[in-house]
Amino acid sequence: MHKVLLPLLCAASLSSCATSEMISRAQGQPGPMDNPNVQPPPPMPAYYALVPVVFPFDAITWPIQLAMGYRP
Protein backbone atom coordinates (compact mmCIF):
# COMPACT_ATOMS: atom_id res chain seq x y z
CA MET A 1 0.00 0.00 0.00
CA HIS A 2 2.69 2.52 0.99
CA LYS A 3 4.62 1.71 -2.21
CA VAL A 4 1.79 3.31 -4.18
CA LEU A 5 0.86 6.04 -1.72
CA LEU A 6 4.32 7.60 -1.36
CA PRO A 7 4.88 8.26 -5.10
CA LEU A 8 1.33 9.57 -5.37
CA LEU A 9 1.87 12.02 -2.50
CA CYS A 10 5.20 13.14 -3.95
CA ALA A 11 3.62 13.77 -7.34
CA ALA A 12 0.73 15.65 -5.75
CA SER A 13 3.13 17.93 -3.89
CA LEU A 14 4.76 18.81 -7.21
CA SER A 15 1.53 19.69 -8.95
CA SER A 16 1.87 21.82 -12.03
CA CYS A 17 -0.06 24.58 -13.70
CA ALA A 18 -3.30 22.80 -14.64
CA THR A 19 -3.77 21.23 -11.21
CA SER A 20 -2.88 24.51 -9.48
CA GLU A 21 -5.29 26.36 -11.76
CA MET A 22 -8.19 24.01 -10.90
CA ILE A 23 -7.53 24.31 -7.16
CA SER A 24 -7.25 28.10 -7.38
CA ARG A 25 -10.53 28.33 -9.29
CA ALA A 26 -12.25 26.08 -6.74
CA GLN A 27 -11.04 28.31 -3.90
CA GLY A 28 -11.88 31.56 -5.69
CA GLN A 29 -8.28 32.74 -5.85
CA PRO A 30 -6.30 33.96 -8.85
CA GLY A 31 -4.62 31.13 -10.71
CA PRO A 32 -0.87 30.87 -11.23
CA MET A 33 -1.17 32.14 -14.81
CA ASP A 34 -3.69 34.94 -14.07
CA ASN A 35 -2.92 38.63 -14.21
CA PRO A 36 -2.53 39.85 -10.60
CA ASN A 37 -4.45 43.04 -11.41
CA VAL A 38 -7.64 41.19 -12.34
CA GLN A 39 -10.25 40.47 -9.67
CA PRO A 40 -10.31 36.74 -8.81
CA PRO A 41 -13.36 34.69 -9.76
CA PRO A 42 -15.91 33.63 -7.15
CA PRO A 43 -15.25 30.25 -5.45
CA MET A 44 -16.43 27.34 -7.60
CA PRO A 45 -16.07 24.11 -5.58
CA ALA A 46 -17.09 22.01 -8.59
CA TYR A 47 -13.59 22.58 -10.00
CA TYR A 48 -12.24 20.16 -7.38
CA ALA A 49 -13.87 17.40 -9.46
CA LEU A 50 -11.54 18.28 -12.36
CA VAL A 51 -8.34 17.77 -10.37
CA PRO A 52 -8.25 13.97 -10.95
CA VAL A 53 -8.76 14.62 -14.67
CA VAL A 54 -5.91 17.13 -15.09
CA PHE A 55 -3.50 15.56 -12.59
CA PRO A 56 -2.29 12.78 -14.96
CA PHE A 57 -1.63 15.42 -17.64
CA ASP A 58 0.40 17.44 -15.14
CA ALA A 59 2.33 14.39 -13.97
CA ILE A 60 3.36 13.66 -17.56
CA THR A 61 4.21 17.24 -18.53
CA TRP A 62 5.80 18.29 -15.22
CA PRO A 63 9.43 17.92 -16.44
CA ILE A 64 8.63 20.06 -19.49
CA GLN A 65 6.91 22.71 -17.39
CA LEU A 66 9.84 22.75 -14.96
CA ALA A 67 12.29 23.17 -17.84
CA MET A 68 10.22 26.07 -19.17
CA GLY A 69 10.44 27.85 -15.80
CA TYR A 70 7.10 27.11 -14.13
CA ARG A 71 7.37 27.24 -10.34
CA PRO A 72 4.29 26.29 -8.28
N, CA, C and O atoms as a Tinker XYZ file with bonds, in Angstrom:
   288  protein
     1  N      0.822000   -1.196000    0.000000    73     2
     2  CA     0.000000    0.000000    0.000000    64     1     3
     3  C      0.863000    1.257000    0.000000    63     2     4     5
     4  O      0.637000    2.158000   -0.808000    81     3
     5  N      1.854000    1.331000    0.898000    73     3     6
     6  CA     2.689000    2.523000    0.989000    64     5     7
     7  C      3.582000    2.691000   -0.238000    63     6     8     9
     8  O      4.060000    3.794000   -0.502000    81     7
     9  N      3.816000    1.610000   -0.995000    73     7    10
    10  CA     4.622000    1.712000   -2.209000    64     9    11
    11  C      3.892000    2.505000   -3.290000    63    10    12    13
    12  O      4.529000    3.079000   -4.173000    81    11
    13  N      2.594000    2.541000   -3.228000    73    11    14
    14  CA     1.789000    3.311000   -4.178000    64    13    15
    15  C      1.493000    4.697000   -3.624000    63    14    16    17
    16  O      1.483000    5.676000   -4.369000    81    15
    17  N      1.257000    4.782000   -2.348000    73    15    18
    18  CA     0.861000    6.042000   -1.718000    64    17    19
    19  C      1.988000    7.077000   -1.718000    63    18    20    21
    20  O      1.741000    8.252000   -1.985000    81    19
    21  N      3.201000    6.663000   -1.426000    73    19    22
    22  CA     4.316000    7.598000   -1.361000    64    21    23
    23  C      4.576000    8.286000   -2.703000    63    22    24    25
    24  O      4.675000    9.513000   -2.726000    81    23
    25  N      4.692000    7.562000   -3.823000    73    23    26
    26  CA     4.877000    8.259000   -5.102000    64    25    27
    27  C      3.693000    9.165000   -5.456000    63    26    28    29
    28  O      3.878000   10.230000   -6.045000    81    27
    29  N      2.501000    8.748000   -5.102000    73    27    30
    30  CA     1.327000    9.572000   -5.373000    64    29    31
    31  C      1.380000   10.876000   -4.583000    63    30    32    33
    32  O      1.078000   11.939000   -5.126000    81    31
    33  N      1.755000   10.809000   -3.323000    73    31    34
    34  CA     1.874000   12.017000   -2.501000    64    33    35
    35  C      2.998000   12.919000   -2.991000    63    34    36    37
    36  O      2.858000   14.142000   -2.983000    81    35
    37  N      4.097000   12.336000   -3.410000    73    35    38
    38  CA     5.198000   13.142000   -3.954000    64    37    39
    39  C      4.774000   13.858000   -5.231000    63    38    40    41
    40  O      5.073000   15.038000   -5.414000    81    39
    41  N      4.087000   13.156000   -6.098000    73    39    42
    42  CA     3.620000   13.772000   -7.339000    64    41    43
    43  C      2.595000   14.860000   -7.062000    63    42    44    45
    44  O      2.589000   15.893000   -7.731000    81    43
    45  N      1.741000   14.638000   -6.094000    73    43    46
    46  CA     0.730000   15.648000   -5.752000    64    45    47
    47  C      1.369000   16.902000   -5.181000    63    46    48    49
    48  O      0.868000   18.005000   -5.399000    81    47
    49  N      2.463000   16.750000   -4.457000    73    47    50
    50  CA     3.126000   17.927000   -3.888000    64    49    51
    51  C      3.842000   18.725000   -4.968000    63    50    52    53
    52  O      4.153000   19.897000   -4.758000    81    51
    53  N      4.105000   18.126000   -6.102000    73    51    54
    54  CA     4.765000   18.812000   -7.212000    64    53    55
    55  C      3.769000   19.150000   -8.320000    63    54    56    57
    56  O      4.125000   19.149000   -9.499000    81    55
    57  N      2.546000   19.434000   -7.949000    73    55    58
    58  CA     1.527000   19.692000   -8.953000    64    57    59
    59  C      1.905000   20.878000   -9.827000    63    58    60    61
    60  O      2.566000   21.815000   -9.378000    81    59
    61  N      1.485000   20.822000  -11.052000    73    59    62
    62  CA     1.872000   21.824000  -12.033000    64    61    63
    63  C      0.724000   22.774000  -12.327000    63    62    64    65
    64  O     -0.228000   22.885000  -11.556000    81    63
    65  N      0.833000   23.448000  -13.446000    73    63    66
    66  CA    -0.058000   24.578000  -13.698000    64    65    67
    67  C     -1.535000   24.196000  -13.815000    63    66    68    69
    68  O     -2.377000   24.912000  -13.273000    81    67
    69  N     -1.882000   23.124000  -14.482000    73    67    70
    70  CA    -3.304000   22.795000  -14.645000    64    69    71
    71  C     -3.941000   22.410000  -13.311000    63    70    72    73
    72  O     -5.058000   22.832000  -13.012000    81    71
    73  N     -3.240000   21.615000  -12.515000    73    71    74
    74  CA    -3.766000   21.232000  -11.208000    64    73    75
    75  C     -3.879000   22.456000  -10.303000    63    74    76    77
    76  O     -4.892000   22.637000   -9.627000    81    75
    77  N     -2.850000   23.290000  -10.287000    73    75    78
    78  CA    -2.880000   24.508000   -9.479000    64    77    79
    79  C     -3.996000   25.441000   -9.923000    63    78    80    81
    80  O     -4.640000   26.088000   -9.097000    81    79
    81  N     -4.221000   25.508000  -11.225000    73    79    82
    82  CA    -5.288000   26.359000  -11.764000    64    81    83
    83  C     -6.661000   25.869000  -11.294000    63    82    84    85
    84  O     -7.499000   26.680000  -10.901000    81    83
    85  N     -6.902000   24.556000  -11.330000    73    83    86
    86  CA    -8.188000   24.014000  -10.901000    64    85    87
    87  C     -8.422000   24.267000   -9.412000    63    86    88    89
    88  O     -9.528000   24.623000   -9.008000    81    87
    89  N     -7.386000   24.083000   -8.601000    73    87    90
    90  CA    -7.528000   24.308000   -7.158000    64    89    91
    91  C     -7.760000   25.790000   -6.867000    63    90    92    93
    92  O     -8.575000   26.133000   -6.010000    81    91
    93  N     -7.058000   26.659000   -7.568000    73    91    94
    94  CA    -7.252000   28.104000   -7.383000    64    93    95
    95  C     -8.666000   28.522000   -7.755000    63    94    96    97
    96  O     -9.287000   29.314000   -7.047000    81    95
    97  N     -9.173000   27.999000   -8.855000    73    95    98
    98  CA   -10.533000   28.331000   -9.286000    64    97    99
    99  C    -11.557000   27.824000   -8.265000    63    98   100   101
   100  O    -12.538000   28.506000   -7.970000    81    99
   101  N    -11.323000   26.636000   -7.736000    73    99   102
   102  CA   -12.250000   26.080000   -6.744000    64   101   103
   103  C    -12.276000   26.933000   -5.483000    63   102   104   105
   104  O    -13.322000   27.074000   -4.850000    81   103
   105  N    -11.132000   27.501000   -5.114000    73   103   106
   106  CA   -11.044000   28.308000   -3.904000    64   105   107
   107  C    -11.412000   29.768000   -4.137000    63   106   108   109
   108  O    -11.565000   30.524000   -3.178000    81   107
   109  N    -11.555000   30.175000   -5.393000    73   107   110
   110  CA   -11.877000   31.563000   -5.691000    64   109   111
   111  C    -10.672000   32.478000   -5.596000    63   110   112   113
   112  O    -10.812000   33.658000   -5.272000    81   111
   113  N     -9.503000   31.954000   -5.872000    73   111   114
   114  CA    -8.277000   32.738000   -5.845000    64   113   115
   115  C     -7.739000   32.870000   -7.259000    63   114   116   117
   116  O     -8.088000   32.067000   -8.125000    81   115
   117  N     -6.890000   33.872000   -7.516000    73   115   118
   118  CA    -6.296000   33.962000   -8.846000    64   117   119
   119  C     -5.401000   32.757000   -9.112000    63   118   120   121
   120  O     -4.686000   32.292000   -8.224000    81   119
   121  N     -5.448000   32.265000  -10.327000    73   119   122
   122  CA    -4.624000   31.128000  -10.705000    64   121   123
   123  C     -3.185000   31.537000  -10.923000    63   122   124   125
   124  O     -2.878000   32.729000  -10.964000    81   123
   125  N     -2.289000   30.557000  -11.066000    73   123   126
   126  CA    -0.865000   30.867000  -11.230000    64   125   127
   127  C     -0.562000   31.607000  -12.531000    63   126   128   129
   128  O      0.461000   32.287000  -12.620000    81   127
   129  N     -1.410000   31.494000  -13.526000    73   127   130
   130  CA    -1.174000   32.141000  -14.808000    64   129   131
   131  C     -2.021000   33.404000  -14.983000    63   130   132   133
   132  O     -1.965000   34.041000  -16.035000    81   131
   133  N     -2.801000   33.771000  -13.966000    73   131   134
   134  CA    -3.686000   34.936000  -14.066000    64   133   135
   135  C     -2.927000   36.231000  -13.831000    63   134   136   137
   136  O     -1.907000   36.264000  -13.143000    81   135
   137  N     -3.451000   37.289000  -14.420000    73   135   138
   138  CA    -2.922000   38.626000  -14.212000    64   137   139
   139  C     -3.244000   39.037000  -12.772000    63   138   140   141
   140  O     -4.399000   38.938000  -12.359000    81   139
   141  N     -2.261000   39.493000  -12.004000    73   139   142
   142  CA    -2.530000   39.846000  -10.599000    64   141   143
   143  C     -3.436000   41.068000  -10.443000    63   142   144   145
   144  O     -3.972000   41.300000   -9.359000    81   143
   145  N     -3.614000   41.842000  -11.496000    73   143   146
   146  CA    -4.448000   43.044000  -11.410000    64   145   147
   147  C     -5.925000   42.761000  -11.659000    63   146   148   149
   148  O     -6.758000   43.653000  -11.494000    81   147
   149  N     -6.256000   41.556000  -12.046000    73   147   150
   150  CA    -7.642000   41.190000  -12.336000    64   149   151
   151  C     -8.286000   40.615000  -11.079000    63   150   152   153
   152  O     -7.655000   39.860000  -10.338000    81   151
   153  N     -9.537000   40.973000  -10.846000    73   151   154
   154  CA   -10.252000   40.469000   -9.674000    64   153   155
   155  C    -10.432000   38.953000   -9.803000    63   154   156   157
   156  O    -10.808000   38.470000  -10.871000    81   155
   157  N    -10.171000   38.197000   -8.733000    73   155   158
   158  CA   -10.310000   36.738000   -8.813000    64   157   159
   159  C    -11.774000   36.338000   -8.986000    63   158   160   161
   160  O    -12.680000   37.076000   -8.598000    81   159
   161  N    -11.991000   35.169000   -9.569000    73   159   162
   162  CA   -13.363000   34.690000   -9.760000    64   161   163
   163  C    -13.983000   34.267000   -8.427000    63   162   164   165
   164  O    -13.261000   34.063000   -7.450000    81   163
   165  N    -15.294000   34.133000   -8.377000    73   163   166
   166  CA   -15.907000   33.631000   -7.146000    64   165   167
   167  C    -15.532000   32.154000   -6.941000    63   166   168   169
   168  O    -15.216000   31.463000   -7.909000    81   167
   169  N    -15.564000   31.668000   -5.696000    73   167   170
   170  CA   -15.252000   30.252000   -5.453000    64   169   171
   171  C    -16.214000   29.340000   -6.224000    63   170   172   173
   172  O    -17.426000   29.557000   -6.239000    81   171
   173  N    -15.646000   28.327000   -6.855000    73   171   174
   174  CA   -16.428000   27.344000   -7.604000    64   173   175
   175  C    -15.973000   25.946000   -7.190000    63   174   176   177
   176  O    -15.118000   25.360000   -7.854000    81   175
   177  N    -16.526000   25.403000   -6.109000    73   175   178
   178  CA   -16.068000   24.110000   -5.585000    64   177   179
   179  C    -16.169000   22.952000   -6.582000    63   178   180   181
   180  O    -15.501000   21.934000   -6.402000    81   179
   181  N    -16.973000   23.083000   -7.606000    73   179   182
   182  CA   -17.093000   22.008000   -8.587000    64   181   183
   183  C    -15.776000   21.769000   -9.337000    63   182   184   185
   184  O    -15.580000   20.696000   -9.909000    81   183
   185  N    -14.884000   22.742000   -9.340000    73   183   186
   186  CA   -13.590000   22.578000  -10.002000    64   185   187
   187  C    -12.718000   21.524000   -9.325000    63   186   188   189
   188  O    -11.809000   20.979000   -9.951000    81   187
   189  N    -12.989000   21.230000   -8.045000    73   187   190
   190  CA   -12.242000   20.155000   -7.382000    64   189   191
   191  C    -12.453000   18.823000   -8.095000    63   190   192   193
   192  O    -11.572000   17.963000   -8.063000    81   191
   193  N    -13.595000   18.640000   -8.730000    73   191   194
   194  CA   -13.870000   17.397000   -9.461000    64   193   195
   195  C    -12.969000   17.247000  -10.684000    63   194   196   197
   196  O    -12.780000   16.132000  -11.169000    81   195
   197  N    -12.412000   18.341000  -11.190000    73   195   198
   198  CA   -11.538000   18.279000  -12.362000    64   197   199
   199  C    -10.086000   17.944000  -12.019000    63   198   200   201
   200  O     -9.308000   17.596000  -12.907000    81   199
   201  N     -9.720000   18.044000  -10.759000    73   199   202
   202  CA    -8.337000   17.774000  -10.374000    64   201   203
   203  C     -7.898000   16.358000  -10.762000    63   202   204   205
   204  O     -6.804000   16.212000  -11.306000    81   203
   205  N     -8.691000   15.305000  -10.514000    73   203   206
   206  CA    -8.251000   13.970000  -10.947000    64   205   207
   207  C     -8.136000   13.833000  -12.458000    63   206   208   209
   208  O     -7.415000   12.963000  -12.946000    81   207
   209  N     -8.831000   14.675000  -13.200000    73   207   210
   210  CA    -8.760000   14.617000  -14.670000    64   209   211
   211  C     -7.475000   15.270000  -15.164000    63   210   212   213
   212  O     -6.825000   14.730000  -16.059000    81   211
   213  N     -7.091000   16.415000  -14.607000    73   211   214
   214  CA    -5.913000   17.135000  -15.094000    64   213   215
   215  C     -4.615000   16.673000  -14.432000    63   214   216   217
   216  O     -3.532000   16.928000  -14.959000    81   215
   217  N     -4.710000   15.992000  -13.279000    73   215   218
   218  CA    -3.496000   15.564000  -12.585000    64   217   219
   219  C     -2.618000   14.639000  -13.431000    63   218   220   221
   220  O     -1.405000   14.849000  -13.459000    81   219
   221  N     -3.159000   13.622000  -14.127000    73   219   222
   222  CA    -2.286000   12.783000  -14.963000    64   221   223
   223  C     -1.572000   13.583000  -16.052000    63   222   224   225
   224  O     -0.411000   13.315000  -16.362000    81   223
   225  N     -2.260000   14.556000  -16.628000    73   223   226
   226  CA    -1.631000   15.423000  -17.635000    64   225   227
   227  C     -0.464000   16.184000  -17.012000    63   226   228   229
   228  O      0.607000   16.282000  -17.612000    81   227
   229  N     -0.668000   16.719000  -15.821000    73   227   230
   230  CA     0.397000   17.445000  -15.145000    64   229   231
   231  C      1.557000   16.532000  -14.779000    63   230   232   233
   232  O      2.716000   16.932000  -14.889000    81   231
   233  N      1.265000   15.320000  -14.348000    73   231   234
   234  CA     2.330000   14.388000  -13.973000    64   233   235
   235  C      3.212000   14.058000  -15.175000    63   234   236   237
   236  O      4.423000   13.888000  -15.034000    81   235
   237  N      2.606000   13.969000  -16.351000    73   235   238
   238  CA     3.365000   13.658000  -17.562000    64   237   239
   239  C      4.164000   14.865000  -18.042000    63   238   240   241
   240  O      5.314000   14.725000  -18.459000    81   239
   241  N      3.562000   16.040000  -17.986000    73   239   242
   242  CA     4.208000   17.236000  -18.532000    64   241   243
   243  C      5.020000   18.010000  -17.504000    63   242   244   245
   244  O      5.606000   19.037000  -17.846000    81   243
   245  N      5.076000   17.554000  -16.255000    73   243   246
   246  CA     5.796000   18.286000  -15.219000    64   245   247
   247  C      7.260000   18.566000  -15.570000    63   246   248   249
   248  O      7.711000   19.692000  -15.359000    81   247
   249  N      8.029000   17.598000  -16.097000    73   247   250
   250  CA     9.430000   17.916000  -16.445000    64   249   251
   251  C      9.535000   19.013000  -17.512000    63   250   252   253
   252  O     10.454000   19.832000  -17.472000    81   251
   253  N      8.616000   19.030000  -18.442000    73   251   254
   254  CA     8.625000   20.058000  -19.488000    64   253   255
   255  C      8.299000   21.415000  -18.883000    63   254   256   257
   256  O      8.955000   22.411000  -19.190000    81   255
   257  N      7.289000   21.455000  -18.024000    73   255   258
   258  CA     6.910000   22.708000  -17.387000    64   257   259
   259  C      8.040000   23.234000  -16.503000    63   258   260   261
   260  O      8.282000   24.440000  -16.461000    81   259
   261  N      8.721000   22.353000  -15.808000    73   259   262
   262  CA     9.841000   22.754000  -14.963000    64   261   263
   263  C     10.967000   23.324000  -15.817000    63   262   264   265
   264  O     11.575000   24.333000  -15.459000    81   263
   265  N     11.241000   22.676000  -16.946000    73   263   266
   266  CA    12.288000   23.165000  -17.843000    64   265   267
   267  C     11.952000   24.532000  -18.438000    63   266   268   269
   268  O     12.843000   25.325000  -18.744000    81   267
   269  N     10.640000   24.798000  -18.598000    73   267   270
   270  CA    10.217000   26.075000  -19.166000    64   269   271
   271  C     10.123000   27.167000  -18.107000    63   270   272   273
   272  O      9.808000   28.310000  -18.438000    81   271
   273  N     10.385000   26.847000  -16.845000    73   271   274
   274  CA    10.440000   27.852000  -15.804000    64   273   275
   275  C      9.229000   27.962000  -14.920000    63   274   276   277
   276  O      9.147000   28.904000  -14.130000    81   275
   277  N      8.268000   27.038000  -15.009000    73   275   278
   278  CA     7.097000   27.110000  -14.130000    64   277   279
   279  C      7.508000   26.719000  -12.721000    63   278   280   281
   280  O      8.158000   25.693000  -12.519000    81   279
   281  N      7.131000   27.535000  -11.753000    73   279   282
   282  CA     7.371000   27.236000  -10.344000    64   281   283
   283  C      6.057000   27.346000   -9.606000    63   282   284   285
   284  O      5.467000   28.426000   -9.573000    81   283
   285  N      5.566000   26.238000   -8.997000    73   283   286
   286  CA     4.291000   26.289000   -8.284000    64   285   287
   287  C      4.329000   27.163000   -7.051000    63   286   288
   288  O      3.321000   27.294000   -6.357000    81   287
